[in-house]
Amino acid sequence: MADDSHVPVLLQEAVAALEVKPDGVYVDATFGRGGHARAILENLGAAGRLVAVDRDPAAAAAADALAARDPRFLFRRAWFSELPDVLAALDLVQVDGALFDLGISSPQIDDATRGFSYRLDGPLDMRMDPTRGESAADFLARASVRELTEVIRDYGEERFAQSVARRIEAARARAPIVLTGQLRQVVGEAIGARTRGDWSQDPAARTFQALRIFVNRELSELSQGLPAIVPFLAQGARLAVISFHSLEDRIVKRFMLRASRPFAGDPATARLAIRSAALPAAPLETVGRAIKPGDTEVARNPRSRSAVLRVAERTAHAMPADWPRGYVEAGT
């Protein structure tokens, strides 16, 4: 069942970037509510196949409904880091393209019971997979001021992170912070009327983003998922990734650049006296420049304004023997 509240971002651009072959096999690594998946299926023939994954139970329900109607479609509930296990279990050695549509979907944001939105009061959960890991409320209850500061600063890029962390510590001493409305009020009190340079953004936006990213291990999962899918890409297969904030996009951009250069573009290796022809060829080649939504799409769907689509193509060269060591930045 389609969810009318969710508008897929860069839909035509992403499907075009994959260069879908009618008899190809594709991976939708973030099914969401199936917008991109349905567009890919429309371009597949009877022999084509689409494998989708997602960790969200609501996404799983929507995917099961689609799978019941279309035999070309398969869904597995999994995280990015589990992609190799999913494909191996399906006896898939190669696929013809993969799409990652990062971030959260509109139905997730608009469901108060999930705790993603600072605009709707509800349980402070924020987990995309409620069966694994700790909730945002649990983290706020046990984290030190230092931990809170680091998470809010590093994942929310919040310059008032320490002030927010200290206010959280003071507030939880009076009562547990278990609702989104409570956290929004605490952050608002910590930041107050201090200018951000962006009056359209709620003071709580960066803190909510930071907690969501941390609770769901979004950056580490992305850093594992990208190199995990590359060995499965057939020659000429496309990897398309849509990101929604600078932290994600930085990982995607740097990964694709490293994977498109011999020895991951290591400057120390580049200085060695080795003929270019003798260098091991890179497994990926970047395709074009980053693609962003046009004015029409942003006007229709304001949540698309920060989206960036990057594309790379699998080369004919063998995978590096040390893959993925050196191709993914340490600490991500």
Secondary structure, 3 states (H helix, E strand, C coil): CCCCCCCCCCHHHHHHHHCCCCCCEEEECCCCCCHHHHHHHHHCCCCCEEEEEECCHHHHHHHHHHHHHCCCEEEEECCHHHHHHHHHHCCCCCEEEEEEECCCCHHHHHCHHHCCCCCCCCECCCCCCCCCCCCHHHHHHHCCHHHHHHHHHHHHCCCCHHHHHHHHHHHHHHCCCCEHHHHHHHHHHHHCCCCCCCCCCCCCHHHHHHHHHHHCCHHHHHHHHHHHHHHHEEEEEEEEEEECCHHHHHHHHHHHHHHCCHHHHCHHHHCCCCCHHHCCCCCEEECCCCECCCHHHHHHCHHHCCCEEEEEEECCCCCCCCCCCCCCCCCC
